[in-house]
Amino acid sequence: MNCTSAKRLAATVLALSCLYLMNLNEAQAKIKLPAIIGDHMVLQQGQKNPLWGWDEPGTKVTVTIDGQSHTATADDKGKWQVNLEPLKVGGPYEITIKGSDSVTLKDVLAGEVWICSGQSNMAWSVSAANDADLEIMTANYPKIRLISVPQVGTQEAQDDFNGKWEACSPATVPNFSAVGYFFGRQLYQTLNVPIGLIDNAWGGSSAEAWVNRKRLEDEPAFKAMLEKWKKTEETYNHDQAVAAYNKRLDQWKAAAKNAKAAGKNPPNRPRAPRNPLTGNHRPANIYNGVLHPTIGYGIKGVIWYQGESNASRAYQYRKLFPFMIQNWRDEWKQGDFPFYWVQLADFRAEKPEPAESDWAELREAQTMTMSKLPNTGEAVILNLGEASDIHPKNKQDVAKRLARWALAKDYGVDIVHQSPQYKSMEVKGNKAILTFDHVGGGLDTFDVTTPIGFTIAGEDKTFVKANAKIVGKDKIEVWSDAVAKPASVRYAWADNPVCNVQNKEGLPLTPFRTDDWQGVTAGNE
C-alpha cells in the first residue's frame, strides 16, 4: 500500500470512527420516560402532577401541555422532573418533551387515578370473575385506561417496569384486575370522567413485602420478623435447593413408573422449590420491584385487597398494615390520600360451635386501622365468600362496596357507604344491649328475621351460641340462658361465620368482639 492510499484509509477510518461516536452519542442522548408516563395515560385532575424521565446529565428539558411550559435540568444521574399545574377534566391532551431530542405523548386524559393493589383477590382477573363472557364483551370504555405492573421481587429499588397504558376494551380487559376494573367502571358511570387504573397486585403476597425495608428496620416491632429473614438471606442457596429437588424428582419418576407397572396409584409429585429471595414474602421485595417505579405518580387513592397471607400474624398486622399505608403516604408526598381495603371474606368450613379464629383476628386488625389513620375505609364482604375457594368470583359486589367509600368520601355523593360497626355494650341482668354506629337506614337481617351469628360468654371466657333480637334502629339485644352475667359478646367470630345482620342498604354488620382477651395469633411474629 502506498503512502497516499494509507492516508486515505486512515482518513476513512477516522471519519467512520467519528460518525460512529456521533451516532453513539445521539443514541445515548435521548429522552427516556418510565412506563408509567406514556401515551394514553390518565393524569389526576385537580392537583399538580409530577412528570419525570432521564436524559444526558446537565441537559435542560422542557415539558409543554395545554399552554403550560415547565423546564428542568437532568441531574448527575440523568434524572429530571417537572410538576404540571392542575389540568381540567377531559382531553385528549398532547405533551411535548424536548431535551436531547423530542418526544410527544398523545391521547393523554385528565381524570381520576386509582392504584389497585394487594394479593390474589385483587389480582384475580376479569376473565375469571362471575359472568366473565358478558363483562368482557361489554367492556367498551375508551376513557377508562389500564396499566399493569409486572411481578418483580428484589431488594434493589427499580425505576421502571415493562408495561403501557391502554384504553379499556374487550381486548385489553380480560387479564386486568376484576375488582379494579369493576371499581373503576362504577366511578366512570357515576362521575362521567376519565378513569386511570394501575394494577400492581401480586397473589399470595405478604404485607411486609410492600414496605420500605429501611422503615421496617427502624421499627422495633418488626425486629423478630427481620431477624428471621436475615438468617434465610444468609443461608438459603437456590441452586442447592434445585439440585435437591431434581434428585427427588428422579426418585419420584422411578417410583411412579414402578407404581404404574404394579397397577397402583403413583406417589405425589414433589414440588419445585420457590426462591424466597425473589419471592413475594421477603420484606421490601415488592416495594422495590413493583411499587417503587410508580411512587410519585399523581393519584387519587388506593384500593387494597390483602390479608390472607398475614392471617397467622393478625396481632402483628394491627401494627404492620397501618405502618404500610403510612409508608406509602410518606413517600408519595401527596398527603393522606384515600386508602380503602376489602376485609377478608368468609372461608373454610363452618364450625358448629364457637371457636377461636385467626381469620377473625385478621379482620379485627383490618377494622382497627380505620381508627388509626384518616381517610381510610373498609368494605365488609362476609356474605360474598366461598367456603371451599379462597378466591370468591363475585368481584362485582366487592368493587361496588369499595366504590361506595370513594363516591361518598371523595366525590361528594350522598350514599350509604360504611358497614354498621359495634359502638358499645350495656349489661342488664343476663342480657347485653349492643349499640352500633353507621347503621344507615337501620339494622336489618338477611334471609330470616332472627339475627344469627352472635356468641356470648361470662367471666369464664366460655362462649356459647346466643339469641339475639333487634330492639331499635341501632340496637341489638343478646342473651343465652347458659350465661347469667355476660362479660363479652362476639359476632361473626369465625373463619366462615354463619351470620345475617346488615343495614337496610345491604351492607353487612362488621365482625366484632366486645372483649380484648388474648387471641390465638398473639405473639406470632
Helices and strands as residue ranges (DSSP letters): H 3-28, E 42-44, E 49-54, E 60-65, E 68-73, E 79-84, E 90-98, E 102-118, H 120-123, G 126-128, H 132-137, E 141-148, E 166-168, H 178-191, E 195-199, G 207-210, H 213-217, G 220-222, H 223-235, H 238-261, G 276-278, H 285-286, I 287-291, G 292-294, E 301-305, G 308-313, H 314-332, E 339-342, H 358-372, E 376-379, H 395-410, E 421-428, E 431-437, E 443-445, E 454-457, E 464-465, E 467-472, E 475-479, E 488-491, E 501-503, E 512-513
